[in-house]
């Protein structure tokens, strides 16, 4: 009778080992999934900052044009002189609002991220 109980105990331990390994594997895969999604969020945040500074460069460029080069904004205009690509790969485009010539919009782009700055001067 003791031999029958020992055989049953061996089968239970194998089953218990498989269950524990399955739970551990699921927990590890969940942590890896969370880590990968957090890495993507951090990369997007970094791209967002670079795109924002690209837009800021466009604003600075148009303000320089207005105050030093005599540029006069016209409604809805997006002049070619106020578009560019920076050394880090970010780009910017400056446009004048359709509503007022004193509202300047600058859009910075980096990879697939875009940020826009609007100024009133």
ZIQUIZI-V916251 format. One line per field, one symbol per residue. phi: phi as a letter, one per 30 degrees, with the letter a starting at -180 (. if undefined). psi: psi as a letter, one per 40 degrees, with the letter a starting at -180 (. if undefined). A space follows every 50 residues. Layout:
phi->???
psi->???
This chain:
phi->.ddddddddddddddddddddddddddddddddddddddddddddddddd dddddddddddddddddccidcdceidbdddcbabdddjdbbbcbcddda dccccbccbbhccbbbcbbcb
psi->dddddddddddddddddddddddddddddddddddddddddddddddddd ddddddddddddddddddefhhhihehgidefiihideeiiihhiiiedh eehhhhhihhbehiihhhih.
